[in-house]
Amino acid sequence: MMDVSGRRLEDAIRLLKFQGFERIQVTLTASPRLRDKGFNADSRVIRQELSDQNIVELLVCNLNS
């Protein structure tokens, strides 16, 4: 699996799907006051893992908070 850490979420998902990964789960990490803003295509991937169920789990943060 390609390392997509540091990439924009939109680009990371596109690259992973190109590699054949269809099941992608996105989780946001943020300070408590910014958690309700959610993530968007410009969020950055800070960690990725492949679960036992072949799901790519991406942890993202927002740069423009």
MMTF fields as JSON, N, C-alpha, C and O atoms, coordinates in Angstrom:
{
  "mmtfVersion": "1.0.0",
  "mmtfProducer": "UNKNOWN",
  "numBonds": 259,
  "numAtoms": 260,
  "numGroups": 65,
  "numChains": 1,
  "numModels": 1,
  "chainsPerModel": [1],
  "groupsPerChain": [65],
  "chainIdList": ["A"],
  "bondAtomList": [4, 2, 8, 6, 12, 10, 16, 14, 20, 18, 24, 22, 28, 26, 32, 30, 36, 34, 40, 38, 44, 42, 48, 46, 52, 50, 56, 54, 60, 58, 64, 62, 68, 66, 72, 70, 76, 74, 80, 78, 84, 82, 88, 86, 92, 90, 96, 94, 100, 98, 104, 102, 108, 106, 112, 110, 116, 114, 120, 118, 124, 122, 128, 126, 132, 130, 136, 134, 140, 138, 144, 142, 148, 146, 152, 150, 156, 154, 160, 158, 164, 162, 168, 166, 172, 170, 176, 174, 180, 178, 184, 182, 188, 186, 192, 190, 196, 194, 200, 198, 204, 202, 208, 206, 212, 210, 216, 214, 220, 218, 224, 222, 228, 226, 232, 230, 236, 234, 240, 238, 244, 242, 248, 246, 252, 250, 256, 254],
  "bondOrderList": [1, 1, 1, 1, 1, 1, 1, 1, 1, 1, 1, 1, 1, 1, 1, 1, 1, 1, 1, 1, 1, 1, 1, 1, 1, 1, 1, 1, 1, 1, 1, 1, 1, 1, 1, 1, 1, 1, 1, 1, 1, 1, 1, 1, 1, 1, 1, 1, 1, 1, 1, 1, 1, 1, 1, 1, 1, 1, 1, 1, 1, 1, 1, 1],
  "groupList": [{"groupName": "MET", "atomNameList": ["N", "CA", "C", "O"], "elementList": ["N", "C", "C", "O"], "formalChargeList": [0, 0, 0, 0], "bondAtomList": [1, 0, 2, 1, 3, 2], "bondOrderList": [1, 1, 2], "singleLetterCode": "M", "chemCompType": "L-PEPTIDE LINKING"}, {"groupName": "ASP", "atomNameList": ["N", "CA", "C", "O"], "elementList": ["N", "C", "C", "O"], "formalChargeList": [0, 0, 0, 0], "bondAtomList": [1, 0, 2, 1, 3, 2], "bondOrderList": [1, 1, 2], "singleLetterCode": "D", "chemCompType": "L-PEPTIDE LINKING"}, {"groupName": "VAL", "atomNameList": ["N", "CA", "C", "O"], "elementList": ["N", "C", "C", "O"], "formalChargeList": [0, 0, 0, 0], "bondAtomList": [1, 0, 2, 1, 3, 2], "bondOrderList": [1, 1, 2], "singleLetterCode": "V", "chemCompType": "L-PEPTIDE LINKING"}, {"groupName": "SER", "atomNameList": ["N", "CA", "C", "O"], "elementList": ["N", "C", "C", "O"], "formalChargeList": [0, 0, 0, 0], "bondAtomList": [1, 0, 2, 1, 3, 2], "bondOrderList": [1, 1, 2], "singleLetterCode": "S", "chemCompType": "L-PEPTIDE LINKING"}, {"groupName": "GLY", "atomNameList": ["N", "CA", "C", "O"], "elementList": ["N", "C", "C", "O"], "formalChargeList": [0, 0, 0, 0], "bondAtomList": [1, 0, 2, 1, 3, 2], "bondOrderList": [1, 1, 2], "singleLetterCode": "G", "chemCompType": "PEPTIDE LINKING"}, {"groupName": "ARG", "atomNameList": ["N", "CA", "C", "O"], "elementList": ["N", "C", "C", "O"], "formalChargeList": [0, 0, 0, 0], "bondAtomList": [1, 0, 2, 1, 3, 2], "bondOrderList": [1, 1, 2], "singleLetterCode": "R", "chemCompType": "L-PEPTIDE LINKING"}, {"groupName": "LEU", "atomNameList": ["N", "CA", "C", "O"], "elementList": ["N", "C", "C", "O"], "formalChargeList": [0, 0, 0, 0], "bondAtomList": [1, 0, 2, 1, 3, 2], "bondOrderList": [1, 1, 2], "singleLetterCode": "L", "chemCompType": "L-PEPTIDE LINKING"}, {"groupName": "GLU", "atomNameList": ["N", "CA", "C", "O"], "elementList": ["N", "C", "C", "O"], "formalChargeList": [0, 0, 0, 0], "bondAtomList": [1, 0, 2, 1, 3, 2], "bondOrderList": [1, 1, 2], "singleLetterCode": "E", "chemCompType": "L-PEPTIDE LINKING"}, {"groupName": "ALA", "atomNameList": ["N", "CA", "C", "O"], "elementList": ["N", "C", "C", "O"], "formalChargeList": [0, 0, 0, 0], "bondAtomList": [1, 0, 2, 1, 3, 2], "bondOrderList": [1, 1, 2], "singleLetterCode": "A", "chemCompType": "L-PEPTIDE LINKING"}, {"groupName": "ILE", "atomNameList": ["N", "CA", "C", "O"], "elementList": ["N", "C", "C", "O"], "formalChargeList": [0, 0, 0, 0], "bondAtomList": [1, 0, 2, 1, 3, 2], "bondOrderList": [1, 1, 2], "singleLetterCode": "I", "chemCompType": "L-PEPTIDE LINKING"}, {"groupName": "LYS", "atomNameList": ["N", "CA", "C", "O"], "elementList": ["N", "C", "C", "O"], "formalChargeList": [0, 0, 0, 0], "bondAtomList": [1, 0, 2, 1, 3, 2], "bondOrderList": [1, 1, 2], "singleLetterCode": "K", "chemCompType": "L-PEPTIDE LINKING"}, {"groupName": "PHE", "atomNameList": ["N", "CA", "C", "O"], "elementList": ["N", "C", "C", "O"], "formalChargeList": [0, 0, 0, 0], "bondAtomList": [1, 0, 2, 1, 3, 2], "bondOrderList": [1, 1, 2], "singleLetterCode": "F", "chemCompType": "L-PEPTIDE LINKING"}, {"groupName": "GLN", "atomNameList": ["N", "CA", "C", "O"], "elementList": ["N", "C", "C", "O"], "formalChargeList": [0, 0, 0, 0], "bondAtomList": [1, 0, 2, 1, 3, 2], "bondOrderList": [1, 1, 2], "singleLetterCode": "Q", "chemCompType": "L-PEPTIDE LINKING"}, {"groupName": "THR", "atomNameList": ["N", "CA", "C", "O"], "elementList": ["N", "C", "C", "O"], "formalChargeList": [0, 0, 0, 0], "bondAtomList": [1, 0, 2, 1, 3, 2], "bondOrderList": [1, 1, 2], "singleLetterCode": "T", "chemCompType": "L-PEPTIDE LINKING"}, {"groupName": "PRO", "atomNameList": ["N", "CA", "C", "O"], "elementList": ["N", "C", "C", "O"], "formalChargeList": [0, 0, 0, 0], "bondAtomList": [1, 0, 2, 1, 3, 2], "bondOrderList": [1, 1, 2], "singleLetterCode": "P", "chemCompType": "L-PEPTIDE LINKING"}, {"groupName": "ASN", "atomNameList": ["N", "CA", "C", "O"], "elementList": ["N", "C", "C", "O"], "formalChargeList": [0, 0, 0, 0], "bondAtomList": [1, 0, 2, 1, 3, 2], "bondOrderList": [1, 1, 2], "singleLetterCode": "N", "chemCompType": "L-PEPTIDE LINKING"}, {"groupName": "CYS", "atomNameList": ["N", "CA", "C", "O"], "elementList": ["N", "C", "C", "O"], "formalChargeList": [0, 0, 0, 0], "bondAtomList": [1, 0, 2, 1, 3, 2], "bondOrderList": [1, 1, 2], "singleLetterCode": "C", "chemCompType": "L-PEPTIDE LINKING"}],
  "groupTypeList": [0, 0, 1, 2, 3, 4, 5, 5, 6, 7, 1, 8, 9, 5, 6, 6, 10, 11, 12, 4, 11, 7, 5, 9, 12, 2, 13, 6, 13, 8, 3, 14, 5, 6, 5, 1, 10, 4, 11, 15, 8, 1, 3, 5, 2, 9, 5, 12, 7, 6, 3, 1, 12, 15, 9, 2, 7, 6, 6, 2, 16, 15, 6, 15, 3],
  "groupIdList": [1, 2, 3, 4, 5, 6, 7, 8, 9, 10, 11, 12, 13, 14, 15, 16, 17, 18, 19, 20, 21, 22, 23, 24, 25, 26, 27, 28, 29, 30, 31, 32, 33, 34, 35, 36, 37, 38, 39, 40, 41, 42, 43, 44, 45, 46, 47, 48, 49, 50, 51, 52, 53, 54, 55, 56, 57, 58, 59, 60, 61, 62, 63, 64, 65],
  "secStructList": [7, 7, 7, 7, 6, 6, 1, 5, 2, 2, 2, 2, 2, 2, 2, 2, 2, 2, 6, 6, 7, 7, 7, 3, 3, 3, 3, 3, 7, 7, 7, 4, 4, 4, 4, 4, 4, 7, 7, 7, 6, 6, 7, 3, 3, 3, 3, 3, 3, 3, 7, 6, 6, 1, 7, 3, 3, 3, 3, 3, 3, 7, 1, 7, 7],
  "xCoordList": [0.846, 0.0, 0.897, 1.866, 0.56, 1.299, 1.126, 0.039, 2.183, 2.112, 1.515, 2.093, 0.351, -0.322, -0.255, -0.949, 0.569, 0.728, 1.195, 2.087, 0.588, 0.955, 0.178, 0.224, -0.526, -1.294, -2.662, -3.184, -3.231, -4.607, -5.517, -5.261, -6.571, -7.483, -8.027, -8.078, -8.425, -8.973, -7.971, -8.34, -6.718, -5.674, -5.376, -5.185, -5.339, -5.047, -6.104, -5.77, -7.372, -8.447, -8.366, -8.543, -8.105, -8.002, -6.869, -7.053, -5.702, -4.567, -4.843, -4.484, -5.473, -5.769, -6.789, -6.666, -7.79, -8.788, -8.148, -8.508, -7.208, -6.487, -5.715, -5.555, -5.24, -4.517, -5.457, -5.002, -6.761, -7.725, -8.356, -9.144, -8.035, -8.636, -9.951, -9.959, -11.06, -12.384, -12.957, -13.783, -12.53, -13.075, -12.105, -11.031, -12.509, -11.666, -12.468, -13.579, -11.908, -12.552, -11.729, -10.509, -12.377, -11.685, -12.089, -13.272, -11.084, -11.303, -10.569, -9.434, -11.222, -10.64, -10.045, -10.637, -8.872, -8.309, -8.216, -7.751, -8.66, -8.671, -8.822, -9.185, -8.542, -8.757, -10.262, -11.058, -10.66, -12.091, -12.933, -14.078, -12.415, -13.222, -13.389, -14.231, -12.595, -12.67, -13.238, -13.377, -13.569, -14.039, -15.341, -15.558, -16.201, -17.506, -17.422, -18.416, -16.262, -16.117, -15.958, -16.154, -15.607, -15.461, -14.243, -13.398, -14.17, -13.05, -13.583, -14.782, -12.665, -13.05, -11.932, -10.968, -12.068, -11.095, -9.689, -8.71, -9.574, -8.264, -7.616, -6.487, -8.305, -7.706, -6.483, -6.412, -5.527, -4.28, -4.24, -4.658, -3.736, -3.588, -2.361, -1.278, -2.537, -1.388, -1.005, 0.089, -1.93, -1.603, -2.517, -3.655, -2.016, -2.828, -2.53, -1.401, -3.548, -3.393, -4.309, -5.34, -3.942, -4.776, -5.289, -4.501, -6.607, -7.202, -7.256, -6.979, -7.616, -7.747, -8.859, -8.826, -9.839, -10.949, -10.651, -11.565, -9.388, -8.944, -9.567, -9.897, -9.719, -10.209, -9.015, -8.263, -8.838, -7.773, -8.331, -9.336, -7.674, -8.103, -7.174, -5.965, -7.748, -6.968, -7.304, -8.477, -6.293, -6.455, -6.067, -4.962, -6.961, -6.716, -6.844, -7.465, -6.238, -6.377, -6.607, -6.281, -7.164, -7.399, -6.267, -5.859, -5.761, -4.685, -5.217, -4.621, -6.312, -6.897, -7.999, -9.178, -7.601, -8.581, -8.858, -9.663],
  "yCoordList": [-1.172, 0.0, 1.243, 1.328, 2.18, 3.436, 4.253, 4.282, 4.905, 5.796, 7.12, 7.808, 7.482, 8.726, 9.77, 10.784, 9.53, 10.489, 11.833, 11.897, 12.901, 14.25, 14.744, 15.933, 13.865, 14.271, 14.806, 14.52, 15.594, 16.053, 14.833, 13.885, 14.856, 13.729, 13.326, 12.14, 14.29, 14.017, 13.239, 12.274, 13.661, 12.988, 11.595, 10.645, 11.482, 10.2, 9.16, 8.023, 9.547, 8.619, 8.21, 7.036, 9.152, 8.863, 7.854, 6.893, 8.073, 7.173, 5.778, 4.777, 5.711, 4.412, 3.642, 2.428, 4.335, 3.667, 3.188, 2.129, 3.953, 3.548, 2.249, 1.433, 2.068, 0.852, -0.309, -1.426, -0.054, -1.134, -1.169, -2.07, -0.218, -0.159, 0.609, 1.816, -0.101, 0.524, 0.906, 1.814, 0.224, 0.488, 1.39, 0.96, 2.643, 3.649, 4.313, 4.789, 4.345, 4.97, 6.177, 6.079, 7.314, 8.557, 8.989, 9.024, 9.318, 9.81, 11.133, 11.276, 12.098, 13.426, 13.531, 13.072, 14.135, 14.509, 16.037, 16.649, 16.633, 18.096, 18.482, 17.659, 19.725, 20.208, 20.203, 20.263, 20.133, 20.055, 21.166, 20.918, 22.353, 23.451, 23.382, 24.082, 22.547, 22.451, 21.123, 20.937, 20.2, 18.88, 18.929, 18.108, 19.867, 19.912, 20.424, 20.366, 20.922, 21.421, 20.288, 20.501, 19.09, 17.955, 18.075, 18.951, 17.185, 17.197, 17.483, 17.377, 17.854, 18.136, 17.65, 17.03, 17.929, 17.444, 17.984, 17.36, 19.144, 19.739, 19.268, 19.657, 18.445, 17.888, 17.064, 16.535, 16.955, 16.216, 14.907, 14.841, 13.877, 12.565, 12.607, 12.996, 12.202, 12.174, 10.743, 10.5, 9.785, 8.38, 7.491, 7.858, 6.331, 5.358, 3.973, 3.673, 3.13, 1.742, 0.879, 1.348, -0.371, -1.339, -2.319, -3.015, -2.379, -3.253, -4.698, -4.985, -5.6, -7.018, -7.262, -8.261, -6.365, -6.494, -5.82, -5.593, -5.5, -4.851, -3.462, -3.06, -2.745, -1.366, -0.462, -0.67, 0.545, 1.516, 2.581, 3.227, 2.751, 3.728, 4.931, 4.807, 6.093, 7.325, 8.25, 8.498, 8.757, 9.774, 11.09, 11.221, 12.076, 13.35, 14.516, 14.405, 15.637, 16.891, 18.004, 17.863, 19.101, 20.254, 21.245, 21.539, 21.756, 22.753, 24.146, 24.911, 24.481, 25.819, 25.797, 25.692, 25.899, 25.822, 27.173, 27.295],
  "zCoordList": [0.0, 0.0, 0.0, 0.755, -0.843, -0.934, 0.353, 0.929, 0.793, 1.953, 1.499, 0.658, 2.056, 1.673, 2.784, 2.724, 3.788, 4.883, 4.345, 3.499, 4.84, 4.427, 3.218, 2.899, 2.551, 1.364, 1.752, 2.83, 0.839, 1.023, 0.988, 0.246, 1.784, 1.883, 0.521, 0.196, -0.26, -1.59, -2.455, -3.125, -2.434, -3.219, -2.665, -3.424, -1.343, -0.707, -1.07, -1.403, -1.007, -1.341, -2.807, -3.133, -3.677, -5.112, -5.368, -6.115, -4.75, -4.935, -4.376, -4.996, -3.218, -2.622, -3.452, -3.619, -3.97, -4.818, -6.117, -6.629, -6.651, -7.853, -7.608, -8.515, -6.376, -6.002, -5.692, -5.442, -5.707, -5.485, -4.108, -3.821, -3.25, -1.92, -2.006, -2.244, -1.812, -1.919, -0.565, -0.471, 0.475, 1.816, 2.578, 2.997, 2.744, 3.388, 4.488, 4.256, 5.68, 6.835, 7.236, 7.366, 7.435, 7.777, 9.179, 9.515, 9.995, 11.349, 11.498, 11.044, 12.135, 12.342, 13.73, 14.707, 13.813, 15.097, 15.109, 14.148, 16.199, 16.313, 17.777, 18.617, 18.063, 19.423, 19.701, 18.763, 20.958, 21.282, 20.662, 20.282, 20.55, 20.009, 18.485, 17.924, 17.82, 16.364, 15.86, 14.651, 16.764, 16.335, 15.556, 14.666, 15.873, 15.211, 13.77, 13.045, 13.341, 11.972, 10.958, 9.762, 11.422, 10.528, 9.624, 9.808, 8.651, 7.708, 6.32, 6.062, 5.419, 4.041, 3.113, 3.563, 1.849, 0.86, 1.11, 0.699, 1.783, 2.04, 3.34, 3.64, 4.108, 5.322, 4.936, 3.827, 5.843, 5.56, 6.336, 7.492, 5.689, 6.318, 7.215, 6.78, 8.474, 9.383, 9.766, 10.275, 9.511, 9.784, 8.95, 8.655, 8.577, 7.856, 8.382, 8.769, 8.394, 8.81, 7.966, 7.484, 7.787, 7.09, 8.13, 8.77, 8.306, 9.32, 8.832, 7.667, 9.74, 9.414, 8.396, 7.678, 8.326, 7.388, 6.052, 5.26, 5.792, 4.555, 4.371, 3.255, 5.476, 5.46, 5.712, 6.664, 4.856, 5.072, 6.023, 5.725, 7.154, 8.15, 8.067, 8.259, 7.782, 7.669, 8.83, 9.106, 9.506, 10.53, 9.902, 9.376, 9.946, 9.285, 10.259, 11.317, 9.871, 10.605, 9.599, 8.42, 10.061, 9.205, 9.375, 10.498, 8.279, 8.338, 8.59, 9.349, 7.974, 8.111, 9.138, 8.802, 10.411, 11.493, 12.072, 12.996]
}
